[in-house]
Each structure stands twice: as structure tokens, then as C-alpha cells.
Amino acid sequence: MKNKILIIFYAYKNLFFEWLSLLDPQKRKMFNKRLKICKECSYQNKKLKVCSICNCPIIPKTRGDYDIDENGLTIYGCPKKYW
């Protein structure tokens, strides 16, 4: 299980790599899929662009390198287990 601080660090690292166009295309596809799910979620605070359950900013939250459980869902990712 990864430390939550490391997850946050890697989320911002992934954002930086994406900005520089150095992010792996498969990761980019996965992150964009997560972002799409969050943008359609009723728990998103659209004004602040944060999750209203965990209060995490949506874009960095979707860029985290999370461990995956036995059902293929992220651990510490989406609090409602949508991804």
C-alpha cells in the first residue's frame, strides 16, 4: 500500500510530465478516462473543481498512481469506487 503523500507527489509529477508531453500514452488514456468519470459525477463541485466527498482537486486526483484492488479499482482513488 502506497503512502498517501507519495500518491499526491506522483499525481503532480504525472501532471508535469503530461504538460511536457512526456507521459506514457496508456497512462494518459487511463487518466483521461478517470477525469471523464469525475466530470460526470454528481459529487463533483463544479465551481471549485473538487470532489465533494474527499475534497481533493479533481485533476490531480485522477492523475495518481494508485494501487489496484482485486476488482480492478483503485485503492485511495475514487471514494465512491467509480474508478
matplotlib code that plots the C-alpha trace (Angstrom):
import matplotlib.pyplot as plt

x = [0.0, 1.5, 1.7, -0.9, 1.8, 3.6, 0.4, 0.0, 3.6, 3.3, -0.1, 1.7, 4.7, 2.3, 0.6, 4.0, 5.0, 1.7, 2.3, 5.7, 4.1, 6.3, 3.6, 3.1, 0.1, -1.6, -1.4, -2.8, -5.7, -6.4, -6.1, -8.5, -11.0, -10.9, -11.3, -14.3, -16.0, -15.3, -16.7, -19.9, -20.2, -22.8, -20.3, -18.1, -18.2, -18.1, -17.4, -14.3, -13.4, -13.0, -14.6, -17.3, -16.7, -12.9, -12.3, -9.5, -8.9, -10.3, -7.4, -4.5, -6.8, -7.3, -3.6, -2.5, -0.6, -2.8, -2.6, -5.4, -7.6, -8.8, -11.8, -9.5, -10.5, -8.1, -7.2, -7.5, -8.7, -12.3, -14.1, -17.2, -15.2, -16.3, -12.7]
y = [0.0, 3.3, 6.2, 8.9, 11.6, 9.6, 9.3, 13.1, 13.6, 11.2, 12.8, 16.2, 14.5, 12.9, 16.3, 17.9, 15.0, 15.4, 19.1, 18.4, 15.7, 13.1, 11.0, 7.4, 7.3, 4.4, 6.4, 9.5, 7.4, 6.0, 9.4, 11.0, 8.2, 8.8, 12.6, 12.0, 9.9, 12.6, 15.3, 13.4, 12.6, 14.2, 14.5, 16.9, 20.5, 22.1, 25.6, 24.6, 21.5, 19.3, 16.1, 16.9, 13.7, 13.8, 17.5, 16.5, 18.6, 16.6, 16.9, 15.8, 13.2, 11.5, 11.5, 9.5, 6.2, 4.1, 0.5, -1.6, -4.0, -7.4, -5.9, -3.7, -0.5, 2.0, 1.9, 5.5, 6.7, 7.5, 7.4, 6.0, 3.4, 4.6, 4.1]
z = [0.0, -1.0, 1.3, 0.6, 0.4, -2.3, -4.2, -4.2, -5.2, -8.2, -9.2, -9.6, -11.2, -13.8, -14.3, -15.0, -17.4, -19.2, -19.5, -21.1, -23.4, -21.7, -20.2, -21.4, -23.8, -21.9, -18.6, -20.3, -21.7, -18.2, -16.5, -19.1, -18.5, -14.8, -15.4, -17.6, -14.9, -12.3, -14.6, -15.0, -11.2, -9.1, -6.2, -8.2, -7.0, -10.5, -9.2, -7.1, -9.3, -6.2, -5.1, -2.5, -0.6, -0.1, -1.1, -3.4, -6.5, -9.4, -11.9, -9.6, -8.0, -11.4, -12.1, -9.1, -9.3, -7.1, -6.1, -7.6, -5.6, -6.7, -8.5, -10.7, -8.8, -7.2, -3.5, -2.2, -5.6, -6.1, -2.7, -4.4, -6.3, -9.7, -10.9]

ax = plt.figure().add_subplot(projection="3d")
ax.plot(x, y, z, "-o")
ax.set_aspect("equal")
plt.show()
